Amino acid sequence: HHVYVPGRDFNADSIGICLEGDFSQYRPTQVQIDSLVALTQGLQTMLSIPFDRIYLLRDLDPTTASPGESFPVAAYNRSLYRSY
């Protein structure tokens, strides 16, 4: 399981994306961010995924800090499509 949330099996109908690195201490590289944004936007377009259905792991599981305090959450969220 990528993520466990009692009462909701996100693994059954979700796509999990993993970046390599320890983002509790280090920011992802620009190549990682650019690739993540391109992949996420592509999935949004292809599968009609609205912005409000895209989560970080810590949004679903408050016991984890993933993707880490150095992950640029605000910049990532600004890059996603709000509608299409």
C-alpha positions as a Python dict, from the first residue, in 0.01 Angstrom:
ca = {
    (1, 'H'): (0, 0, 0),
    (2, 'H'): (120, 345, -86),
    (3, 'V'): (-106, 511, 168),
    (4, 'Y'): (-339, 379, 434),
    (5, 'V'): (-633, 586, 551),
    (6, 'P'): (-890, 408, 769),
    (7, 'G'): (-1222, 384, 588),
    (8, 'R'): (-1086, 484, 244),
    (9, 'D'): (-876, 265, 16),
    (10, 'F'): (-685, 523, -188),
    (11, 'N'): (-468, 242, -328),
    (12, 'A'): (-766, 97, -516),
    (13, 'D'): (-839, 403, -731),
    (14, 'S'): (-548, 643, -706),
    (15, 'I'): (-210, 704, -863),
    (16, 'G'): (86, 741, -628),
    (17, 'I'): (391, 934, -746),
    (18, 'C'): (720, 899, -561),
    (19, 'L'): (1020, 1129, -585),
    (20, 'E'): (1359, 1000, -473),
    (21, 'G'): (1524, 1204, -200),
    (22, 'D'): (1503, 1326, 157),
    (23, 'F'): (1296, 1641, 130),
    (24, 'S'): (1288, 1686, 505),
    (25, 'Q'): (1634, 1840, 465),
    (26, 'Y'): (1689, 1907, 96),
    (27, 'R'): (1474, 2064, -173),
    (28, 'P'): (1401, 1848, -478),
    (29, 'T'): (1605, 1937, -784),
    (30, 'Q'): (1450, 2161, -1046),
    (31, 'V'): (1449, 1863, -1285),
    (32, 'Q'): (1246, 1663, -1031),
    (33, 'I'): (997, 1947, -982),
    (34, 'D'): (963, 2010, -1357),
    (35, 'S'): (909, 1638, -1421),
    (36, 'L'): (655, 1610, -1139),
    (37, 'V'): (461, 1912, -1266),
    (38, 'A'): (461, 1781, -1625),
    (39, 'L'): (348, 1436, -1510),
    (40, 'T'): (77, 1573, -1282),
    (41, 'Q'): (-56, 1815, -1544),
    (42, 'G'): (-54, 1537, -1804),
    (43, 'L'): (-252, 1308, -1574),
    (44, 'Q'): (-492, 1588, -1492),
    (45, 'T'): (-559, 1642, -1861),
    (46, 'M'): (-573, 1278, -1963),
    (47, 'L'): (-787, 1159, -1672),
    (48, 'S'): (-983, 1477, -1591),
    (49, 'I'): (-839, 1500, -1240),
    (50, 'P'): (-947, 1823, -1069),
    (51, 'F'): (-707, 2022, -853),
    (52, 'D'): (-898, 1939, -535),
    (53, 'R'): (-836, 1565, -590),
    (54, 'I'): (-456, 1595, -585),
    (55, 'Y'): (-302, 1528, -245),
    (56, 'L'): (35, 1512, -82),
    (57, 'L'): (83, 1207, 137),
    (58, 'R'): (73, 1424, 450),
    (59, 'D'): (-269, 1555, 341),
    (60, 'L'): (-404, 1202, 375),
    (61, 'D'): (-187, 1066, 655),
    (62, 'P'): (-111, 1321, 927),
    (63, 'T'): (137, 1082, 1089),
    (64, 'T'): (386, 1144, 808),
    (65, 'A'): (577, 1455, 704),
    (66, 'S'): (606, 1327, 347),
    (67, 'P'): (706, 1479, 112),
    (68, 'G'): (910, 1676, 368),
    (69, 'E'): (938, 2033, 489),
    (70, 'S'): (1174, 2131, 204),
    (71, 'F'): (927, 2028, -66),
    (72, 'P'): (796, 2347, -235),
    (73, 'V'): (426, 2283, -172),
    (74, 'A'): (298, 2630, -262),
    (75, 'A'): (492, 2645, -589),
    (76, 'Y'): (381, 2293, -682),
    (77, 'N'): (16, 2373, -610),
    (78, 'R'): (35, 2695, -815),
    (79, 'S'): (162, 2496, -1114),
    (80, 'L'): (-137, 2259, -1126),
    (81, 'Y'): (-438, 2312, -1344),
    (82, 'R'): (-741, 2450, -1160),
    (83, 'S'): (-973, 2354, -1444),
    (84, 'Y'): (-945, 2230, -1800),
}
